[in-house]
Amino acid sequence: MSCNGSQDKNILIYTDTLLVEDPKQALSILDSLDNAGTLNEKNRMHLVWNRAMAHQALGMSLAEDDQLTEAIAYYRAQKEKLADSYLLEASYLSWMDKPGDAIRTIDKGMTEIADSTKLAQLLEAKVRIYERQRNYNQAAEILKELLKYELAKRNEAILNYQIGLNLSLSGDRQAEQFYDKGIRLAIENTDTAMACEFLRNYADYLANNGQYRRSNDMFHQISQMMPQVAEMSAIQAAMAGNYINQHQLDSARICNDKAIKSEKELNAQGFTDIARKAVIEQERYLLDYSSGKPASFTDFSRYCDSITADMQAKENTLTQRLETKQRLQSANYELKLGQQRMGWLLSVAALLLTGGCIGGYIHNRNRVRRLAEAEDRIETLKRMLAEAEKATEENTVNEQTKTEDDAFFKKILLQQLGIIRLVAGTPTNQNQALLKRISGISGGEIPTDSLLVWSDLYPVIDRLYDNFHTRLINQYGDTLTEKEVQICCLLCAGFSTKEIGVITGQSDATIYVRKTSIRKKIGAAEGQDIVVCVNSVKG
């Protein structure tokens, strides 16, 4: 069984109910969880706790619940399961052969718990510890204290019987009065099965103290109340033993024969008990010997051999199961380690891939910048070369036109000065604003690119360069952006990359990237002249 997240929680909550109704099934579910090592702290503590509770409910050892102390500390810190924590801790210490510590734990719990039901449970746990130590007198005293609890009144018959049982085991003759009271209360409660159980143990106590006739009287009382129970091998064997001690061998033979018959039926049903079988066989040997018959031990020896063989087979099976479980646990552990290693490898691979992508991006960006700078330098060199070649040719023309140009610029300058003087001579608000704007343009306070009106320039481009703008829009208007259209027009007008950057207020690298994008959109090869490519397309 495998579960994760909320499934873990739901399964553990389900076993909470099973701990009361069917602790064996609860333990089976808890032991089948194969992902205990991956549980979060809350679910792990819940698992450890419920497993220990199931062990206690089934009377199993808690010595292997090595994480129980951690779970107890966890729930006490959470102010949860306080009474049960003392019960479990005491039981754990008892199984660890620390009865003194277990008793002190119970005494501490009784000072911190007010619930009478939980207090009674703590006292019952104390009784079990004393009984395991064979301190029967102390166990009887705790049981007497339990009788004071109102809740215990419902189990008064059982408590009196238990007091009688512990006192009888310690050899105290007061046991009889508690036996008698327990049997009387069980009969008054019309609990026949309980009364017969009490009578049977009381009869054994009487037989052990030499009161054979009274013991058989108890067995006859069982026969009157529950005849089917009285015919069982254990009771018939006990009655046979009492008759043997009273030297009533015929009656003993009758009871022994009934015991042998009942034992065969029980064996056929799978209820084998070697101790019960041994008592019956011993009584038969004794009766055979007393009547002069030969006493044979062969059948019983063979029976013991078969029991020994069965026990050995069961032990071998258990060993194989444990070995298989250990192999499965080892394989599961190796699988988890493999999954963890794979997770680390994937993480490292993802980290390397991310680093490679980042490094590639940085390298590509630097390469684009270097290419932009190289192209700009190439264009600058080409321009300088072209200008140098034309310098000689134009030198003569320049000399001839220099005077004309000087006159032209002088004329323009005088016109500008005249305009400024005229505006300054008429100090209206509008003229003052115009003078301020002219001053801002001259001083660089107003950016010259803001003076460009592209809607006015596009018709000029068309007139000067054979409808270049119109053809560009017709062919690539849906593909190129406005900025890219502007760059194409400036390139057509003979501006360099650097000059375009100054006009549009962008870096050289940005203009280069835009030119690369334009080439891809218009289908030009890398490094091909954009204007030539556009002009080559028939409009």
LOMAR-328949 format. One record per residue (C-alpha): z, y, x. Coordinates in steps of 0.25 Angstrom, whole numbers, padded with zeros to 4 digits, always signed. Layout:
# LOMAR-328949
ZYX...
END
This chain:
# LOMAR-328949
+0000+0000+0000-0004+0014+0005+0000+0027-0001+0000+0042+0003+0006+0055-0002+0009+0054-0016+0007+0039-0017+0018+0037-0007+0028+0045-0016+0023+0038-0029+0025+0024-0023+0039+0028-0018+0043+0034-0031+0039+0021-0038+0048+0013-0029+0059+0022-0033+0059+0015-0047+0056+0001-0041+0069+0002-0033+0077+0000-0045+0068-0009-0053+0062-0017-0043+0066-0014-0028+0059-0026-0023+0045-0021-0028+0049-0007-0023+0052-0013-0009+0038-0020-0009+0031-0007-0012+0039+0001-0002+0036-0010+0009+0021-0010+0006+0019+0005+0009+0011+0005+0022+0011+0020+0025+0026+0022+0027+0023+0028+0040+0015+0039+0034+0024+0044+0023+0030+0058+0023+0045+0059+0025+0049+0059+0010+0041+0047+0007+0045+0039+0019+0060+0042+0016+0057+0038+0001+0051+0025+0006+0062+0021+0016+0073+0025+0005+0066+0016-0006+0064+0004+0004+0079+0005+0007+0083+0006-0008+0074-0006-0011+0081-0014+0001+0095-0011-0005+0091-0014-0019+0086-0028-0015+0098-0031-0006+0089-0030+0007+0094-0025+0020+0092-0011+0024+0093-0013+0039+0078-0011+0040+0078+0002+0033+0079+0010+0046+0074+0023+0040+0084+0023+0029+0094+0032+0036+0083+0042+0037+0079+0041+0023+0094+0042+0019+0095+0055+0027+0082+0061+0021+0087+0059+0007+0101+0064+0009+0095+0077+0016+0086+0078+0003+0099+0076-0006+0093+0064-0012+0097+0049-0015+0111+0052-0009+0118+0041-0016+0107+0031-0013+0107+0036+0002+0122+0031+0004+0119+0018-0003+0107+0015+0006+0114+0020+0019+0126+0011+0016+0117-0001+0013+0109+0002+0026+0122+0003+0034+0127-0010+0028+0114-0017+0032+0115-0012+0046+0129-0018+0047+0136-0005+0046+0145-0007+0034+0156+0003+0038+0145+0014+0039+0140+0009+0025+0153+0010+0019+0155+0024+0024+0142+0028+0019+0145+0024+0005+0159+0031+0006+0152+0044+0010+0142+0043-0001+0153+0041-0011+0158+0055-0007+0145+0062-0009+0140+0055-0022+0145+0058-0036+0136+0049-0044+0145+0037-0049+0133+0028-0050+0130+0030-0035+0144+0029-0031+0145+0016-0038+0133+0011-0030+0139+0016-0017+0151+0007-0020+0143-0005-0024+0136-0003-0010+0150-0003-0004+0153-0016-0011+0140-0022-0005+0144-0018+0009+0158-0024+0008+0153-0037+0002+0143-0038+0014+0155-0036+0023+0162-0047+0015+0173-0037+0012+0175-0042-0002+0188-0035-0005+0183-0021-0001+0170-0024-0010+0179-0028-0022+0187-0015-0020+0174-0007-0021+0170-0015-0033+0183-0011-0040+0181+0003-0037+0167+0002-0043+0174-0002-0056+0179+0012-0058+0165+0018-0059+0161+0019-0074+0147+0015-0070+0153+0002-0065+0159-0002-0079+0145-0007-0083+0146-0017-0071+0161-0020-0072+0158-0035-0074+0150-0036-0061+0160-0027-0053+0172-0036-0057+0164-0048-0053+0160-0042-0040+0175-0039-0037+0178-0053-0041+0167-0058-0032+0172-0050-0020+0186-0053-0022+0183-0068-0023+0175-0067-0009+0188-0061-0003+0197-0072-0009+0204-0063-0018+0209-0070-0031+0208-0057-0039+0193-0060-0039+0195-0069-0052+0200-0057-0061+0187-0049-0057+0178-0062-0059+0185-0064-0073+0183-0049-0077+0168-0049-0072+0165-0062-0080+0172-0057-0093+0165-0043-0092+0151-0050-0090+0154-0059-0102+0158-0047-0111+0145-0040-0107+0138-0052-0111+0132-0054-0098+0132-0069-0097+0123-0070-0084+0133-0061-0077+0145-0068-0082+0139-0081-0077+0137-0076-0063+0151-0071-0063+0156-0084-0067+0148-0092-0057+0154-0083-0045+0168-0084-0051+0166-0099-0052+0162-0100-0037+0174-0091-0033+0183-0101-0041+0177-0113-0035+0179-0107-0021+0194-0105-0024+0196-0119-0029+0196-0116-0044+0185-0127-0047+0188-0129-0061+0188-0114-0065+0175-0113-0057+0169-0123-0065+0174-0117-0078+0167-0104-0074+0154-0112-0072+0156-0119-0086+0157-0105-0092+0144-0101-0086+0138-0114-0092+0143-0109-0106+0137-0095-0104+0124-0099-0097+0121-0114-0096+0108-0112-0089+0115-0105-0078+0126-0116-0077+0116-0126-0074+0111-0120-0062+0113-0127-0048+0123-0117-0042+0133-0118-0054+0131-0133-0055+0134-0134-0040+0146-0126-0041+0152-0134-0052+0149-0147-0045+0156-0141-0033+0168-0138-0042+0168-0152-0048+0168-0158-0034+0180-0150-0030+0187-0155-0043+0182-0169-0040+0174-0170-0053+0162-0177-0046+0155-0181-0059+0155-0167-0064+0151-0162-0050+0139-0172-0050+0134-0167-0063+0134-0153-0058+0128-0157-0045+0116-0164-0052+0114-0151-0061+0114-0143-0049+0104-0152-0042+0095-0151-0054+0096-0136-0055+0093-0134-0040+0080-0142-0041+0076-0133-0053+0080-0120-0045+0072-0125-0033+0060-0128-0041+0061-0113-0046+0062-0108-0032+0077-0105-0032+0081-0113-0020+0095-0111-0014+0099-0119-0002+0114-0116-0003+0114-0120-0018+0106-0133-0014+0116-0136-0003+0128-0135-0012+0122-0145-0022+0118-0155-0011+0132-0154-0005+0138-0157-0019+0128-0169-0021+0131-0175-0007+0146-0174-0010+0145-0180-0024+0136-0191-0019+0146-0194-0008+0157-0194-0018+0150-0204-0027+0146-0213-0015+0132-0209-0015+0124-0207-0001+0124-0192+0002+0110-0188+0008+0107-0174+0014+0092-0177+0016+0087-0170+0003+0095-0157+0006+0091-0157+0021+0076-0158+0016+0079-0147+0007+0085-0138+0018+0073-0141+0027+0064-0136+0016+0072-0123+0014+0072-0121+0029+0057-0123+0029+0055-0113+0018+0064-0103+0025+0056-0105+0038+0043-0103+0030+0048-0090+0023+0053-0085+0037+0039-0087+0043+0032-0081+0031+0041-0069+0032+0039-0068+0047+0024-0068+0045+0025-0057+0035+0033-0048+0044+0023-0051+0055+0012-0047+0046+0019-0035+0041+0021-0030+0055+0007-0032+0059+0002-0024+0047+0012-0013+0050+0007-0013+0065-0007-0012+0060-0004-0001+0050+0003+0006+0062-0009+0005+0071-0018+0009+0059-0010+0022+0057-0010+0025+0072-0026+0023+0072-0027+0033+0060-0018+0043+0068-0027+0042+0080-0039+0043+0072-0033+0056+0066-0030+0062+0079-0044+0058+0084-0051+0065+0072-0042+0077+0074-0046+0078+0089-0061+0076+0085-0060+0087+0074-0053+0097+0084-0064+0094+0095-0075+0096+0084-0069+0109+0080-0067+0114+0094-0082+0110+0097-0087+0118+0085-0079+0130+0089-0084+0129+0103-0098+0127+0098-0097+0139+0089-0092+0148+0100-0103+0143+0110-0114+0145+0100-0109+0159+0097-0108+0163+0111-0122+0157+0113-0127+0166+0102-0121+0178+0108-0127+0175+0122-0141+0173+0116-0140+0186+0108-0136+0193+0121-0147+0186+0128-0158+0190+0118-0153+0204+0118-0154+0205+0133-0168+0198+0132-0173+0208+0121-0167+0220+0129-0174+0215+0142-0187+0213+0134-0186+0227+0128-0183+0233+0142-0195+0226+0148-0204+0231+0137-0199+0245+0138-0201+0245+0153-0215+0240+0151-0218+0251+0141-0211+0261+0149-0222+0264+0159-0233+0264+0147-0225+0273+0139-0220+0282+0151-0233+0290+0150-0233+0291+0135-0218+0295+0136-0221+0307+0145-0232+0312+0136-0223+0311+0124-0210+0315+0130-0213+0330+0127-0217+0327+0113-0204+0318+0111-0196+0329+0117-0201+0339+0108-0200+0329+0096-0185+0326+0099-0183+0341+0102-0189+0344+0088-0180+0333+0082-0168+0338+0089-0171+0353+0084-0173+0348+0070-0160+0341+0070-0153+0353+0076-0160+0362+0066-0155+0353+0054-0141+0352+0060-0141+0368+0061-0147+0369+0047-0136+0360+0041-0125+0367+0050-0130+0380+0045-0128+0376+0030-0113+0371+0030-0113+0363+0017-0105+0351+0015-0118+0342+0015-0123+0348+0028-0109+0347+0035-0110+0332+0031-0124+0330+0036-0120+0337+0049-0108+0327+0050-0117+0315+0048-0127+0320+0059-0115+0322+0068-0110+0308+0065-0123+0301+0068-0124+0309+0081-0110+0305+0085-0112+0290+0081-0101+0292+0070-0111+0287+0060-0118+0274+0063-0133+0275+0064-0135+0261+0058-0129+0266+0045-0141+0276+0045-0151+0265+0044-0156+0263+0030-0164+0250+0031-0171+0251+0017-0178+0263+0023-0181+0257+0037-0187+0244+0031-0199+0252+0025-0201+0258+0039-0201+0244+0046-0211+0240+0036-0220+0252+0039-0219+0251+0054-0219+0236+0056-0229+0230+0046-0220+0227+0034-0210+0219+0043-0198+0221+0034-0206+0218+0021-0211+0205+0028-0198+0201+0033-0191+0202+0019-0203+0195+0012-0201+0183+0022-0187+0183+0025-0180+0192+0015-0172+0180+0009-0168+0175+0022-0164+0187+0031-0152+0196+0029-0153+0211+0028-0147+0212+0042-0157+0202+0047-0169+0210+0041-0164+0223+0047-0163+0216+0061-0178+0211+0059-0182+0225+0056-0176+0231+0068-0182+0220+0077-0195+0223+0071-0193+0238+0074-0191+0234+0089-0175+0235+0090-0168+0226+0100-0156+0217+0096-0146+0227+0103-0153+0238+0095-0152+0231+0082-0137+0228+0085-0135+0243+0087-0142+0247+0074-0136+0236+0065-0122+0237+0072-0122+0222+0076-0120+0215+0089-0131+0210+0097-0126+0195+0095-0126+0197+0080-0141+0203+0080-0145+0190+0089-0138+0181+0079-0145+0188+0067-0159+0187+0074-0156+0172+0076-0153+0171+0062-0166+0179+0058-0175+0169+0067-0169+0157+0059-0171+0163+0046-0186+0168+0049-0189+0155+0056-0191+0161+0070-0189+0154+0083-0176+0157+0092-0180+0169+0100-0193+0172+0092-0195+0187+0089-0191+0189+0074-0201+0201+0071-0212+0192+0077-0208+0180+0068-0207+0189+0055-0220+0196+0058-0227+0182+0060-0224+0178+0046-0235+0182+0036-0230+0191+0025
END
